[in-house]
C-alpha cells in the first residue's frame, strides 16, 4: 500500500514526538540540527510573508519550541533585523533549547524576562509551547499569550499556536491567534479541525526527515475530487433512485433542499415522501422531483420498494408521523443517510440500523447520541467521531469546522474546506442529499461521505465569493453541479 502524501497525512502529538526521536536515533539527525532547520524554515517563511518587517518580538518558552524561537532570533539578527526577545524562564540545563539560547546571545541578542511591555513591532513570533500542551495555559504563559493577542500585530506561530491543542484543535484557555503557522516534520491533526482557524495560514516544512521515519498517519486531509464521466449509454435507472423522507408541517423546505441536492449531485431519480401540503409547492418549484404526500407507513412502503437509497430526517419531526416513517424506512435495510430528526429519534429509541449507513450529526446531535455534552464532543472530535462510528457500525460525518469522516475500523478523514457562511439553515439538509446522491451512483459509504463532505464545503467556498454573510443552502447547487463534474477547481 502506498504511503499517503506528507501534504495530507495528519498525526497526533505523540506520533510527532516519536518521529522526532526516530529522526535523531535512526536517521542520525541531531536534535539541535532539527531545531536549526526549523528556525531557518520559519524565518524564511516570515521574510516571504512580511518582506518589509524590520522589528521582531519573540516570546520563548522553556522547551524546544522556545529553542526554535531563540534560533529564529539569531537568524533575524544575522539578517540585520531588530529583535526583542522575551523568555518565560530558562531552558533546562544541557538541553538543545539552552544551546539555542546561547547561540542567540552569541549573535548579540539580549534575553529579556517576561513582564516588559510588547513594544511596537512588525511581527511577533510565538515560541511558547510546542505540541505537548493539552490544558489551559497558566501564569506568565497565559499573560504572554494575552499580551500577544492584545497587541493586534501579525503573529507567526512555531509548530502550533500556543494554547491550541495539537491533538484536538481545542483551546481550553488563552490561545495565540496566529496570522500564520510554520509547522515542522509532519502536520498535526489539531491544526485542521474545531478552532483550527487560530493557526491562520499553515505551511509544512519536513526539515529533511526521511519518509521512512514516518509511521501510518492518524488521519488524512481530503483532496479535491469529482465523479468520473458517465458512459455515453448511461440512463436514469443506472444512476440510482433516492427517496428523501421528511418534511413535516412547516418543514417542507428541508426535504426539498435534500432532494434537489441529490439531483444536482447526479442521482438518476429522486422522490420525496412528505406531508400532503408540501407537494404542490415542490411540484411548482422543482417538477423534476417526484413529490408524494404520505400519511403513514402503508403509503410509504411502495415508494421504498422503488428506491435504491434512503435519506431520512430532513424536516421529519419527532411526532407520530415522523416516527412511523422512520421505523418503516430503517426496517427496509437500504443504503441510508440519517440526519437531523432521524438522529434525534435514534437517540430516543435505539434500534437495529441498516448495514450501509451514513450518519451526519452536528456536535450537539453527536453529544446526545453519545450521552455527553456538546463541549465534551468538541474537546476531542476525533475520539467522538470514532466512537460514534464504532457504536452505530456506520460511517460518521461529524460536522463543524474541519468536518470529520470516520469509519468503524478507525479511519478518519478531515475536510479542509468550508467557511462561516455555512452556519445557516438548510446546509445540513443539502449535505444529506449530496451524500445520498453519491450512494445512489455506486459509491460506498466512506467514499460517498468523503466526496460528499468535500463537494459540499467546496461548493460553499465558491458560493461565498460573493460574501459569507447571507449565504443560502440553495446557493451551493450551481457550483455543486460544476464541482461534481470536475468543471470547477
Steps between C-alpha positions, in 0.01 A plus 500: 500500500639839402563735790286815489660824394653701781277790393182316607628277782395610850667385821444519873751680722620162635565381147680825416731461799569137407594608147732764646672230707537268203648783292764546769560135595461324164568767239781653705369858486598674828223677687679833475528453123123445477450812710734697272312384191164586655615851588647557154176385335287717728716808449493451121121476520486818707711685242276381215179601674624827650793612281503851648507386863796654681406451867416165657364417844559136598352331806674175599394225736739271684480198269602417144239733354679780682826369355353545152416857599852576619643382168244703302628795703859412417422477128310828513792679667736360238272642231512846660157507663433647842397227745340531841479155661312413819564173686246338729768335709831331427535188282601176669874478556680309226198500269493597133285797601775623735751466217266698274474775759879517510513526121257792513709680763823431310342675201455805722145436614373599841254277687240697696291361786126505451322794652616771261248651260488376142623803311383578151629237260442387146458131583471299824639145510321258734744237633342432839360146476547217254281197432465366852260748663143372554394725786430866559820711525571648840714767663749691285416289195135601523596865546737487204238344273247762600754776435580361155132498408439845646784650296307448177819434302570232238600176674707210373451190719767230507361147455166564678348824634555500876186393683358300207500122542703334228283189546145633512492855368345611829615806693408447867634843607707788370624433147714687248304615196762449234508662161706206375654184640822327395457135597785252489567143378132390488157662511333489839135399483383774740603765248216392272180476706288678763687826583764444234441844350714628790803365311442730202681396184695179555823401329661160556878455498625141508851609610658233285376213717490183285157360411592171665499667842126562476243246618146460363312825570211529742280675243506646150399830346251473215621580151284669235319237296201450271315215333626344178325572172199284430490254211312625196226242544428601860133528596310617805446150628876442509557793735284401791172606655518706819196523726506795740273447799408811696325833491244507780261794518692825451826322418455405136796713397743266675392196303495698177858626551625148569318365196623771266857453622474128418385590149778754448754243617384271221245255639290366214169527683399674822170458680376676812267348759353795685185658634218559250516876540862513382438329167351790295787734586763236414334416170484866407853590603685185394286273279791259450442378855234234545325631811233284663284568799515210744287467811670195647700182447248342263540782248878506549561130434458503119731803476767313694461202267597721203793672672865399512612751768316669788565844649313515829462799728485841328199672655366163619397615846479276803125453516294192423510558121877536485560210739281263295680586176839474673442147632359380167791644305770358729341153482553501121878465552584706191813717478402795717604850601362590841498862617317762705182360660599157376787522749287651774260206471795261517610663825154448646460144369808291423428235238645281226647710221566439129824322410604785269452817702635854510406721795572873490470652850603847604678513839176541694342196336823307547497582869145373543583175320809450717342613827739791548498877467570689181804645676636151564452406134688810389777436753604196293317483170717212374410279795131590474482425126677166542276399791185587304622293205577206728180520701265526202707296251466790259702750304479822701522861387562716807416841363664828596816692422724228355225238464616146578403183316555183704445129440452211746853374426648829623575684176451876518513767231486874564342762274728802443234713326192693608428842647293671772228586247394137525356570845150544359184293473484224244873431463471164674201402286700577188788282622258214566376517143851517354617189689181313405548595135853361507387176663241468224774524238698210644733651761547304819414673824850631573554619142159667496559672833851622414412617150168645618650699787772631270259599222266667749775709661670588171166606349445724803843656449420572135161644594658713775708694250206738505523528879459257789217679677170426334622176343204267444498124471344535156797710386711183508309319228647667191865469609422148624401393151823638354716347774353150479577508128856624555427834329600724792830500688 
